[in-house]
């Protein structure tokens, strides 16, 4: 119990440090986002001084000109009250609403793709290491090494060229087809809408799975090769246990421990989205929203996205430590 309390205290301090860094980093970018937004509007329409003052008040322009400490404490106060500000790069919508609309797209695409790639890579890596020198092992290592060296955006462009442009089997971008779906279907559940979403998610999901599962496979394979030579694995074999039980309960259970930490961090980064993939496919997730926010110097939206990323990574790391306590008895003994 004391260990958990100490770890929770550490994560509270880490969260405060993340919030502070999150506040400071966007303000290191040259320029004032409110002034840049007003300048863009003045290039399109004539703005009166009263309108400019109203825009500055709405988007926090007066706060942007105040001392940095005043901005910092104002920022902490807003976070405690659940107010993340207004995202002027998204039509003056509150940041919480923008995140609420973008998060389901990212969680559905990147989250499911990460879980699939982890499970696929881990299972293939375990089997390949246990049957070292087999056809599967001889093919898996060079193929996955080659796939892991391909950049995301090149793989995405290649899949678009093959399956969307040449074969015309799948759509090459966006989250759904707004031209062939009734607007009323977007407001609630509709099989046509769900089918369109799934169809548009195939290529970006395939890009993420192909690019990431090779890393899981190579990592668990190398860890398994080390674990197989351990004494407790040899003892289990000497007892006459079945190969499947020795592979899963003795070798794989211990070899997978390093991958648990990597998987927890990968789940934490799910909220960040796959920036390059979402940009190539114009997918309406957090990564694409972050790209637009940086382009418009939207401090509030950048801070809101980074805050979500920091919280999810810290939470995922805490869950990985708890998982270690259950997976490895040695860790429980040391913590005790």
Steps between C-alpha positions, in 0.01 A plus 500: 500500500783739585660424165183595313466823701861594418444425133179705493683792661771470234241507221331805649834684490562373148156627395576844642831507311322394181242775541775758554694387193174488306440864592851614410567324168231666283607843625852439374358508146559847352193716446166562667220270384224753566678773304564256215132401493386864498750579224353222287149635557606854415632372169147381418266752664535840668496474880408786731699562821203375704494175301874451545466554876211251516706241311795549735275455803340189352825329405703613798697772328509716812638205695768444231637852567507455880809385698596136459435410866151647480436290190635190677278527807205590282572186296516280812173648626328430169620137501368443852162637385498287186537801270756441224417818309373567149645346185490784248652275232181289518241773461516637857380172653599409857808277514308235694246468218774476236673226699170318559439489124855396403578248777253227389653500151853463635410244767308293248774506236832519685382316813363196318796498258748510790332209678484294180865567414612417856307171513601397149866590543525343845342169399707469182817597691438235767437226246795606281743501794374166636545346153831669428636417156159398363346640181293747704807628686708524181231701321370712788829664601610646163145592395421681825839673499425631152146612595620679814743708291223642276383847614131534586421752231673300222308189596176698518557657158584159355179346636297793365661464158431124483161456667337841453639638174578195285260233628237739643412245766519733801468875563826689526413753766263659755309327778180433303332585170291816556371502142320164505365516857199697612585776749243360742695174512796688648294602804439145621555130438470384140638185337582701189700749705677226701586314181644814346711568811637145504576511128689828531697367800641191324794666323619719792460207741692273264777760482534513878487121546759426230736770629481409869441125534852423373651681797295292745597180317873570503495615862318197640704264281832627636367488855370145449837378368660616825226356719500157335855435625410574864521223759131508592404433137741205485356373829145523365602302195673241719176451695335381180259792464348554156680734261198731483489540878874560528488751216206701637520463880877500551679659204245742355369618838844628598607611153194721459579716805711760309226520238241587765671832567528574130136409446384722785693795356357420156149512647586832661608638166174383339342829604769687308383324187717404208586845370650410164240234427212732586653778291544277194145364525345829625357293784307713757696385804709668768818491289339692213342749743842551665656571161238769428538645851878539456449655156268764650703542823191404699646493852183380670447205270870401504503510880174303521631224272837478677323488837293201386815330372688559826214370715450185292874420492532538878188289552625232262839490674331461839286214366813332360661504846186342644508239222862422589393419856264232371719360221831470684502357857856630547374857467231438763763360737734798448217753544390323814 
